[in-house]
Amino acid sequence: TDSTASIADLRAMIDAFVAERDWSQFHAPKNLSMALAIEAAELMEHFQWLTTEEATNLARAEEPTRQAIVDELADVLIYCISLADVLDCDIGQIVLDKLAKAGDKYPIDKYYGNFGR
C-alpha cells in the first residue's frame, strides 16, 4: 500500500519481476516510453467520449469496470518506474525538482482556482 511500500520497494519488485523473465534486454528507453504511451492511451480509452461527470462516475464504478481502469493505471505506473530505472533517475528527486519548476511557472497568486486564463 502507499503507506507501506516505498518507491524503492516498488522499483525493486518491478526489477525482480523483469529480471525473472529476462525482459531487461527489451527495456530500452525507446521501448519503455512507447509502452508507457500505449498504456496511457488504453487508460484514456475507458473515458473517451464521456462527459466529465460520466468519467468521474465511471472511475468510481464497481467491479469489473473499476478493476480494468486500475489495471491500466498500474501499467502506466510500472512503465514510469521502469523508465526511471533505465534512465537512472531518482524518482523522488525528479518529482520534487519538477514541482519546484511548476511552482515558479504557476505562482499561487496568479493561478489559484484557475489554469491561467
PyMOL commands that place a pseudoatom at each C-alpha (Angstrom):
pseudoatom trace, name=CA, resn=THR, resi=1, chain=A, elem=C, hetatm=0, pos=[0.000, 0.000, 0.000]
pseudoatom trace, name=CA, resn=ASP, resi=2, chain=A, elem=C, hetatm=0, pos=[1.017, 3.649, -0.248]
pseudoatom trace, name=CA, resn=SER, resi=3, chain=A, elem=C, hetatm=0, pos=[1.810, 3.710, 3.456]
pseudoatom trace, name=CA, resn=THR, resi=4, chain=A, elem=C, hetatm=0, pos=[3.950, 0.565, 3.448]
pseudoatom trace, name=CA, resn=ALA, resi=5, chain=A, elem=C, hetatm=0, pos=[5.634, 0.334, 0.024]
pseudoatom trace, name=CA, resn=SER, resi=6, chain=A, elem=C, hetatm=0, pos=[8.185, 2.995, -0.804]
pseudoatom trace, name=CA, resn=ILE, resi=7, chain=A, elem=C, hetatm=0, pos=[9.163, 3.919, -4.339]
pseudoatom trace, name=CA, resn=ALA, resi=8, chain=A, elem=C, hetatm=0, pos=[12.382, 1.992, -3.728]
pseudoatom trace, name=CA, resn=ASP, resi=9, chain=A, elem=C, hetatm=0, pos=[10.331, -1.068, -2.728]
pseudoatom trace, name=CA, resn=LEU, resi=10, chain=A, elem=C, hetatm=0, pos=[8.194, -0.830, -5.866]
pseudoatom trace, name=CA, resn=ARG, resi=11, chain=A, elem=C, hetatm=0, pos=[11.294, -0.331, -8.004]
pseudoatom trace, name=CA, resn=ALA, resi=12, chain=A, elem=C, hetatm=0, pos=[12.896, -3.449, -6.502]
pseudoatom trace, name=CA, resn=MET, resi=13, chain=A, elem=C, hetatm=0, pos=[9.745, -5.534, -7.053]
pseudoatom trace, name=CA, resn=ILE, resi=14, chain=A, elem=C, hetatm=0, pos=[9.465, -4.398, -10.672]
pseudoatom trace, name=CA, resn=ASP, resi=15, chain=A, elem=C, hetatm=0, pos=[13.177, -5.020, -11.257]
pseudoatom trace, name=CA, resn=ALA, resi=16, chain=A, elem=C, hetatm=0, pos=[12.828, -8.542, -9.839]
pseudoatom trace, name=CA, resn=PHE, resi=17, chain=A, elem=C, hetatm=0, pos=[9.770, -9.251, -11.997]
pseudoatom trace, name=CA, resn=VAL, resi=18, chain=A, elem=C, hetatm=0, pos=[11.622, -8.086, -15.126]
pseudoatom trace, name=CA, resn=ALA, resi=19, chain=A, elem=C, hetatm=0, pos=[14.828, -9.972, -14.222]
pseudoatom trace, name=CA, resn=GLU, resi=20, chain=A, elem=C, hetatm=0, pos=[12.961, -13.241, -13.580]
pseudoatom trace, name=CA, resn=ARG, resi=21, chain=A, elem=C, hetatm=0, pos=[11.664, -13.078, -17.151]
pseudoatom trace, name=CA, resn=ASP, resi=22, chain=A, elem=C, hetatm=0, pos=[14.885, -11.793, -18.746]
pseudoatom trace, name=CA, resn=TRP, resi=23, chain=A, elem=C, hetatm=0, pos=[12.991, -8.784, -20.097]
pseudoatom trace, name=CA, resn=SER, resi=24, chain=A, elem=C, hetatm=0, pos=[15.637, -6.154, -19.347]
pseudoatom trace, name=CA, resn=GLN, resi=25, chain=A, elem=C, hetatm=0, pos=[17.004, -6.800, -22.843]
pseudoatom trace, name=CA, resn=PHE, resi=26, chain=A, elem=C, hetatm=0, pos=[13.805, -5.198, -24.168]
pseudoatom trace, name=CA, resn=HIS, resi=27, chain=A, elem=C, hetatm=0, pos=[13.768, -2.281, -21.738]
pseudoatom trace, name=CA, resn=ALA, resi=28, chain=A, elem=C, hetatm=0, pos=[15.467, 0.401, -23.796]
pseudoatom trace, name=CA, resn=PRO, resi=29, chain=A, elem=C, hetatm=0, pos=[14.190, 3.942, -23.189]
pseudoatom trace, name=CA, resn=LYS, resi=30, chain=A, elem=C, hetatm=0, pos=[12.543, 3.946, -26.637]
pseudoatom trace, name=CA, resn=ASN, resi=31, chain=A, elem=C, hetatm=0, pos=[10.616, 0.757, -25.928]
pseudoatom trace, name=CA, resn=LEU, resi=32, chain=A, elem=C, hetatm=0, pos=[9.587, 1.765, -22.420]
pseudoatom trace, name=CA, resn=SER, resi=33, chain=A, elem=C, hetatm=0, pos=[8.450, 5.238, -23.487]
pseudoatom trace, name=CA, resn=MET, resi=34, chain=A, elem=C, hetatm=0, pos=[6.385, 3.720, -26.288]
pseudoatom trace, name=CA, resn=ALA, resi=35, chain=A, elem=C, hetatm=0, pos=[4.874, 1.132, -23.942]
pseudoatom trace, name=CA, resn=LEU, resi=36, chain=A, elem=C, hetatm=0, pos=[4.070, 3.910, -21.484]
pseudoatom trace, name=CA, resn=ALA, resi=37, chain=A, elem=C, hetatm=0, pos=[2.268, 5.918, -24.176]
pseudoatom trace, name=CA, resn=ILE, resi=38, chain=A, elem=C, hetatm=0, pos=[0.319, 2.851, -25.278]
pseudoatom trace, name=CA, resn=GLU, resi=39, chain=A, elem=C, hetatm=0, pos=[-0.773, 2.031, -21.740]
pseudoatom trace, name=CA, resn=ALA, resi=40, chain=A, elem=C, hetatm=0, pos=[-1.753, 5.672, -21.144]
pseudoatom trace, name=CA, resn=ALA, resi=41, chain=A, elem=C, hetatm=0, pos=[-3.890, 5.504, -24.285]
pseudoatom trace, name=CA, resn=GLU, resi=42, chain=A, elem=C, hetatm=0, pos=[-5.515, 2.304, -23.028]
pseudoatom trace, name=CA, resn=LEU, resi=43, chain=A, elem=C, hetatm=0, pos=[-6.329, 4.119, -19.773]
pseudoatom trace, name=CA, resn=MET, resi=44, chain=A, elem=C, hetatm=0, pos=[-7.792, 7.071, -21.694]
pseudoatom trace, name=CA, resn=GLU, resi=45, chain=A, elem=C, hetatm=0, pos=[-9.895, 4.741, -23.802]
pseudoatom trace, name=CA, resn=HIS, resi=46, chain=A, elem=C, hetatm=0, pos=[-12.085, 3.990, -20.761]
pseudoatom trace, name=CA, resn=PHE, resi=47, chain=A, elem=C, hetatm=0, pos=[-13.066, 7.660, -20.560]
pseudoatom trace, name=CA, resn=GLN, resi=48, chain=A, elem=C, hetatm=0, pos=[-13.240, 8.518, -24.245]
pseudoatom trace, name=CA, resn=TRP, resi=49, chain=A, elem=C, hetatm=0, pos=[-16.433, 10.260, -25.334]
pseudoatom trace, name=CA, resn=LEU, resi=50, chain=A, elem=C, hetatm=0, pos=[-17.734, 10.582, -21.773]
pseudoatom trace, name=CA, resn=THR, resi=51, chain=A, elem=C, hetatm=0, pos=[-18.718, 13.816, -20.120]
pseudoatom trace, name=CA, resn=THR, resi=52, chain=A, elem=C, hetatm=0, pos=[-16.691, 14.878, -17.097]
pseudoatom trace, name=CA, resn=GLU, resi=53, chain=A, elem=C, hetatm=0, pos=[-19.480, 13.656, -14.821]
pseudoatom trace, name=CA, resn=GLU, resi=54, chain=A, elem=C, hetatm=0, pos=[-19.750, 10.311, -16.601]
pseudoatom trace, name=CA, resn=ALA, resi=55, chain=A, elem=C, hetatm=0, pos=[-15.984, 9.847, -16.454]
pseudoatom trace, name=CA, resn=THR, resi=56, chain=A, elem=C, hetatm=0, pos=[-15.922, 10.639, -12.736]
pseudoatom trace, name=CA, resn=ASN, resi=57, chain=A, elem=C, hetatm=0, pos=[-18.713, 8.162, -12.091]
pseudoatom trace, name=CA, resn=LEU, resi=58, chain=A, elem=C, hetatm=0, pos=[-17.013, 5.513, -14.216]
pseudoatom trace, name=CA, resn=ALA, resi=59, chain=A, elem=C, hetatm=0, pos=[-13.789, 5.938, -12.253]
pseudoatom trace, name=CA, resn=ARG, resi=60, chain=A, elem=C, hetatm=0, pos=[-15.766, 5.164, -9.112]
pseudoatom trace, name=CA, resn=ALA, resi=61, chain=A, elem=C, hetatm=0, pos=[-17.665, 2.278, -10.690]
pseudoatom trace, name=CA, resn=GLU, resi=62, chain=A, elem=C, hetatm=0, pos=[-17.934, -1.174, -9.227]
pseudoatom trace, name=CA, resn=GLU, resi=63, chain=A, elem=C, hetatm=0, pos=[-16.026, -4.208, -10.430]
pseudoatom trace, name=CA, resn=PRO, resi=64, chain=A, elem=C, hetatm=0, pos=[-15.090, -5.237, -13.077]
pseudoatom trace, name=CA, resn=THR, resi=65, chain=A, elem=C, hetatm=0, pos=[-15.065, -1.724, -14.594]
pseudoatom trace, name=CA, resn=ARG, resi=66, chain=A, elem=C, hetatm=0, pos=[-13.055, -0.154, -11.785]
pseudoatom trace, name=CA, resn=GLN, resi=67, chain=A, elem=C, hetatm=0, pos=[-10.549, -3.015, -11.863]
pseudoatom trace, name=CA, resn=ALA, resi=68, chain=A, elem=C, hetatm=0, pos=[-9.989, -2.595, -15.596]
pseudoatom trace, name=CA, resn=ILE, resi=69, chain=A, elem=C, hetatm=0, pos=[-9.242, 1.123, -15.079]
pseudoatom trace, name=CA, resn=VAL, resi=70, chain=A, elem=C, hetatm=0, pos=[-6.975, 0.457, -12.105]
pseudoatom trace, name=CA, resn=ASP, resi=71, chain=A, elem=C, hetatm=0, pos=[-5.088, -2.223, -14.050]
pseudoatom trace, name=CA, resn=GLU, resi=72, chain=A, elem=C, hetatm=0, pos=[-4.324, 0.264, -16.830]
pseudoatom trace, name=CA, resn=LEU, resi=73, chain=A, elem=C, hetatm=0, pos=[-3.211, 2.843, -14.278]
pseudoatom trace, name=CA, resn=ALA, resi=74, chain=A, elem=C, hetatm=0, pos=[-0.903, 0.247, -12.727]
pseudoatom trace, name=CA, resn=ASP, resi=75, chain=A, elem=C, hetatm=0, pos=[0.594, -0.487, -16.149]
pseudoatom trace, name=CA, resn=VAL, resi=76, chain=A, elem=C, hetatm=0, pos=[1.317, 3.235, -16.626]
pseudoatom trace, name=CA, resn=LEU, resi=77, chain=A, elem=C, hetatm=0, pos=[2.965, 3.467, -13.210]
pseudoatom trace, name=CA, resn=ILE, resi=78, chain=A, elem=C, hetatm=0, pos=[5.028, 0.324, -13.754]
pseudoatom trace, name=CA, resn=TYR, resi=79, chain=A, elem=C, hetatm=0, pos=[6.350, 1.637, -17.064]
pseudoatom trace, name=CA, resn=CYS, resi=80, chain=A, elem=C, hetatm=0, pos=[7.098, 5.035, -15.486]
pseudoatom trace, name=CA, resn=ILE, resi=81, chain=A, elem=C, hetatm=0, pos=[9.112, 3.373, -12.734]
pseudoatom trace, name=CA, resn=SER, resi=82, chain=A, elem=C, hetatm=0, pos=[10.853, 1.092, -15.234]
pseudoatom trace, name=CA, resn=LEU, resi=83, chain=A, elem=C, hetatm=0, pos=[11.793, 4.031, -17.445]
pseudoatom trace, name=CA, resn=ALA, resi=84, chain=A, elem=C, hetatm=0, pos=[13.111, 5.980, -14.461]
pseudoatom trace, name=CA, resn=ASP, resi=85, chain=A, elem=C, hetatm=0, pos=[15.198, 2.946, -13.560]
pseudoatom trace, name=CA, resn=VAL, resi=86, chain=A, elem=C, hetatm=0, pos=[16.688, 2.606, -17.056]
pseudoatom trace, name=CA, resn=LEU, resi=87, chain=A, elem=C, hetatm=0, pos=[17.395, 6.350, -17.185]
pseudoatom trace, name=CA, resn=ASP, resi=88, chain=A, elem=C, hetatm=0, pos=[18.962, 6.157, -13.707]
pseudoatom trace, name=CA, resn=CYS, resi=89, chain=A, elem=C, hetatm=0, pos=[16.604, 8.779, -12.302]
pseudoatom trace, name=CA, resn=ASP, resi=90, chain=A, elem=C, hetatm=0, pos=[15.826, 9.312, -8.643]
pseudoatom trace, name=CA, resn=ILE, resi=91, chain=A, elem=C, hetatm=0, pos=[12.031, 9.431, -8.833]
pseudoatom trace, name=CA, resn=GLY, resi=92, chain=A, elem=C, hetatm=0, pos=[11.603, 11.392, -5.636]
pseudoatom trace, name=CA, resn=GLN, resi=93, chain=A, elem=C, hetatm=0, pos=[14.158, 13.990, -6.709]
pseudoatom trace, name=CA, resn=ILE, resi=94, chain=A, elem=C, hetatm=0, pos=[12.855, 14.475, -10.249]
pseudoatom trace, name=CA, resn=VAL, resi=95, chain=A, elem=C, hetatm=0, pos=[9.303, 14.919, -8.922]
pseudoatom trace, name=CA, resn=LEU, resi=96, chain=A, elem=C, hetatm=0, pos=[10.468, 17.463, -6.340]
pseudoatom trace, name=CA, resn=ASP, resi=97, chain=A, elem=C, hetatm=0, pos=[12.506, 19.298, -8.990]
pseudoatom trace, name=CA, resn=LYS, resi=98, chain=A, elem=C, hetatm=0, pos=[9.549, 19.414, -11.372]
pseudoatom trace, name=CA, resn=LEU, resi=99, chain=A, elem=C, hetatm=0, pos=[7.184, 20.648, -8.655]
pseudoatom trace, name=CA, resn=ALA, resi=100, chain=A, elem=C, hetatm=0, pos=[9.630, 23.446, -7.853]
pseudoatom trace, name=CA, resn=LYS, resi=101, chain=A, elem=C, hetatm=0, pos=[9.776, 24.453, -11.542]
pseudoatom trace, name=CA, resn=ALA, resi=102, chain=A, elem=C, hetatm=0, pos=[5.983, 24.282, -11.812]
pseudoatom trace, name=CA, resn=GLY, resi=103, chain=A, elem=C, hetatm=0, pos=[5.651, 26.397, -8.669]
pseudoatom trace, name=CA, resn=ASP, resi=104, chain=A, elem=C, hetatm=0, pos=[7.793, 29.081, -10.265]
pseudoatom trace, name=CA, resn=LYS, resi=105, chain=A, elem=C, hetatm=0, pos=[5.916, 28.860, -13.558]
pseudoatom trace, name=CA, resn=TYR, resi=106, chain=A, elem=C, hetatm=0, pos=[2.458, 28.839, -11.949]
pseudoatom trace, name=CA, resn=PRO, resi=107, chain=A, elem=C, hetatm=0, pos=[2.542, 31.075, -8.854]
pseudoatom trace, name=CA, resn=ILE, resi=108, chain=A, elem=C, hetatm=0, pos=[-0.380, 30.624, -6.481]
pseudoatom trace, name=CA, resn=ASP, resi=109, chain=A, elem=C, hetatm=0, pos=[-1.431, 34.282, -6.578]
pseudoatom trace, name=CA, resn=LYS, resi=110, chain=A, elem=C, hetatm=0, pos=[-1.923, 34.109, -10.342]
pseudoatom trace, name=CA, resn=TYR, resi=111, chain=A, elem=C, hetatm=0, pos=[-3.208, 30.557, -10.778]
pseudoatom trace, name=CA, resn=TYR, resi=112, chain=A, elem=C, hetatm=0, pos=[-5.225, 29.838, -7.640]
pseudoatom trace, name=CA, resn=GLY, resi=113, chain=A, elem=C, hetatm=0, pos=[-8.547, 28.342, -8.732]
pseudoatom trace, name=CA, resn=ASN, resi=114, chain=A, elem=C, hetatm=0, pos=[-7.842, 28.609, -12.456]
pseudoatom trace, name=CA, resn=PHE, resi=115, chain=A, elem=C, hetatm=0, pos=[-5.431, 27.380, -15.077]
pseudoatom trace, name=CA, resn=GLY, resi=116, chain=A, elem=C, hetatm=0, pos=[-4.156, 30.743, -16.225]
pseudoatom trace, name=CA, resn=ARG, resi=117, chain=A, elem=C, hetatm=0, pos=[-6.877, 32.457, -18.134]
for i in range(1, 117): cmd.bond("trace and resi %d" % i, "trace and resi %d" % (i + 1))
show_as sticks, trace
zoom trace
